[in-house]
Amino acid sequence: MLVEHLVKAERLVKAERHVALGEEHLERQRRVVAERQRQGLDTNEAVDLLMRFERLQTMHVAGRDRLRAELGAL
């Protein structure tokens, strides 16, 4: 039981890092989209990438939350 808890705690630390990094990526991509809009440039690819980052972030957050719940149940 202790080993399982430690493994999940380690996975949670990694998941927290992924969520934090994902937030940085989202913010950077939002700035790219805004800058391209400001310059009157095509934003299709930048928006598509932002949407991919948002979907990925949703998965990272869900995984992190699941690990938090599992650790709380141990």
C-alpha positions as CSV (number, residue, x, y, z in Angstrom):
1,M,0.0,0.0,0.0
2,L,2.8,2.4,0.8
3,V,4.6,1.7,-2.4
4,E,1.4,2.3,-4.4
5,H,0.9,5.6,-2.6
6,L,4.5,6.7,-3.3
7,V,4.2,5.7,-7.0
8,K,0.9,7.7,-7.3
9,A,2.4,10.6,-5.5
10,E,5.3,10.7,-7.9
11,R,2.9,10.5,-10.8
12,L,0.9,13.4,-9.3
13,V,4.1,15.5,-9.2
14,K,4.6,14.8,-12.9
15,A,1.0,15.6,-13.7
16,E,1.2,18.9,-11.8
17,R,4.3,19.8,-13.9
18,H,2.4,18.9,-17.1
19,V,-0.5,21.1,-16.1
20,A,1.7,24.0,-15.3
21,L,3.7,23.6,-18.5
22,G,0.4,23.3,-20.4
23,E,-0.8,26.6,-18.9
24,E,2.4,28.3,-20.2
25,H,1.9,26.9,-23.6
26,L,-1.7,28.1,-23.7
27,E,-0.7,31.6,-22.6
28,R,2.0,31.8,-25.2
29,Q,-0.3,30.5,-27.9
30,R,-3.0,33.0,-26.9
31,R,-0.5,35.8,-27.3
32,V,0.5,34.5,-30.8
33,V,-3.2,34.5,-31.8
34,A,-3.7,38.0,-30.5
35,E,-0.6,39.3,-32.1
36,R,-1.5,37.8,-35.5
37,Q,-5.0,39.3,-35.2
38,R,-3.5,42.7,-34.3
39,Q,-1.3,42.5,-37.4
40,G,-4.2,41.5,-39.6
41,L,-2.6,38.1,-40.4
42,D,-4.3,34.7,-40.9
43,T,-4.9,33.1,-37.5
44,N,-6.3,29.7,-38.7
45,E,-3.2,27.6,-37.9
46,A,-2.5,29.5,-34.7
47,V,-6.1,29.0,-33.5
48,D,-6.0,25.3,-34.5
49,L,-2.9,24.8,-32.4
50,L,-4.4,26.7,-29.5
51,M,-7.5,24.4,-29.7
52,R,-5.2,21.3,-29.7
53,F,-3.3,22.7,-26.6
54,E,-6.7,23.3,-24.9
55,R,-7.8,19.7,-25.5
56,L,-4.5,18.4,-24.3
57,Q,-4.7,20.6,-21.2
58,T,-8.1,19.2,-20.5
59,M,-6.7,15.7,-20.6
60,H,-3.8,16.7,-18.3
61,V,-6.1,18.3,-15.8
62,A,-8.4,15.3,-15.8
63,G,-5.5,13.0,-15.2
64,R,-4.1,15.2,-12.4
65,D,-7.5,15.4,-10.7
66,R,-8.0,11.6,-11.0
67,L,-4.6,11.1,-9.3
68,R,-5.5,13.6,-6.6
69,A,-8.7,11.7,-5.9
70,E,-7.0,8.3,-5.9
71,L,-4.4,9.6,-3.4
72,G,-7.1,11.0,-1.2
73,A,-8.8,7.6,-1.1
74,L,-5.6,5.8,0.0
